[in-house]
Amino acid sequence: MPPYGQVIVGPPGSGKSTYCSGMNEFLRSIGRHCCIVNMDPANDRLPYDYAIDIRDFVTLEEIMDDENLRLGPNGGLVYALEVIESNIEIFLSKVKSLIDV
């Protein structure tokens, strides 16, 4: 069976983490392998384990302090995705390694 993925997006407080936690629990209960990739550099209190975390590359605090930016969470997310883009090979190798788990 080929790997499948979901991209969950929404405003703060919309239930993304709750959804991911529930979906992870559901998939594991039916015997499916599930890996979560956290792409939110501001989210440091996840109620579940994740396989890859964007905060291994950059955190919102680093963005705000090191770059002297006051972008807030949405601008921070855009900047963090630019960091991922500049490290895309490393990021993709981490994602691809999840398929072999």
C-alpha positions as CSV (number, residue, x, y, z in Angstrom):
1,M,0.0,0.0,0.0
2,P,1.5,3.4,-0.9
3,P,1.9,6.0,1.8
4,Y,-0.8,8.6,2.2
5,G,-0.7,12.0,4.0
6,Q,-2.9,14.7,5.2
7,V,-2.1,18.4,5.5
8,I,-4.1,20.1,8.3
9,V,-4.3,23.9,8.3
10,G,-6.4,26.4,10.1
11,P,-6.4,29.4,12.4
12,P,-5.2,29.2,16.0
13,G,-7.7,27.4,18.2
14,S,-9.5,25.7,15.3
15,G,-8.8,22.2,16.5
16,K,-5.8,21.1,14.4
17,S,-4.0,19.5,17.3
18,T,-7.1,17.9,18.6
19,Y,-7.8,16.5,15.1
20,C,-4.3,15.2,14.6
21,S,-4.3,13.5,18.1
22,G,-7.7,11.9,17.3
23,M,-6.7,10.8,13.8
24,N,-3.4,9.4,15.1
25,E,-5.2,7.4,17.8
26,F,-7.8,6.1,15.3
27,L,-5.2,5.0,12.7
28,R,-3.2,3.2,15.3
29,S,-6.3,1.5,16.7
30,I,-7.0,0.0,13.2
31,G,-3.4,-1.1,12.8
32,R,-2.1,1.7,10.5
33,H,1.3,3.2,10.8
34,C,1.0,7.0,11.4
35,C,3.7,9.7,11.6
36,I,3.0,13.3,12.5
37,V,5.1,16.2,11.0
38,N,4.7,19.4,13.0
39,M,5.1,22.4,10.6
40,D,4.1,25.1,13.2
41,P,7.2,26.8,14.6
42,A,5.1,28.4,17.3
43,N,3.6,25.2,18.6
44,D,5.7,23.8,21.4
45,R,3.0,22.1,23.4
46,L,1.7,19.2,21.3
47,P,-0.5,16.6,23.0
48,Y,1.0,13.8,20.9
49,D,4.4,12.5,19.7
50,Y,5.6,13.7,16.3
51,A,8.2,12.2,13.9
52,I,9.5,15.5,12.5
53,D,9.3,18.9,14.0
54,I,10.0,22.2,12.1
55,R,11.3,23.5,15.3
56,D,14.4,21.3,14.8
57,F,15.2,23.8,11.9
58,V,13.8,27.0,13.4
59,T,11.5,28.2,16.2
60,L,9.3,31.3,16.3
61,E,11.4,32.7,19.1
62,E,14.6,32.4,16.9
63,I,12.8,34.1,14.1
64,M,11.6,36.9,16.2
65,D,14.9,37.4,18.1
66,D,17.7,36.5,15.5
67,E,16.0,38.3,12.6
68,N,14.6,41.1,14.7
69,L,11.2,40.5,13.2
70,R,7.9,41.2,14.7
71,L,5.8,39.2,12.3
72,G,3.5,37.3,14.8
73,P,2.7,33.6,14.3
74,N,1.5,33.9,10.6
75,G,4.5,35.8,9.4
76,G,6.7,33.5,11.5
77,L,5.2,30.5,9.7
78,V,6.0,32.0,6.3
79,Y,9.6,32.7,7.4
80,A,9.9,29.2,8.8
81,L,8.8,27.7,5.5
82,E,11.5,29.8,3.8
83,V,14.0,28.2,6.2
84,I,12.7,24.7,5.3
85,E,12.9,25.6,1.6
86,S,16.6,26.5,2.0
87,N,17.1,23.1,3.8
88,I,14.7,21.1,1.6
89,E,17.0,18.2,0.9
90,I,17.5,17.6,4.6
91,F,13.8,18.0,5.3
92,L,12.8,15.7,2.5
93,S,15.2,13.0,3.5
94,K,13.7,13.1,7.0
95,V,10.2,12.7,5.5
96,K,11.3,9.9,3.1
97,S,12.8,8.1,6.1
98,L,9.3,7.8,7.6
99,I,8.1,5.7,4.7
100,D,10.7,3.0,5.5
101,V,9.6,2.8,9.2
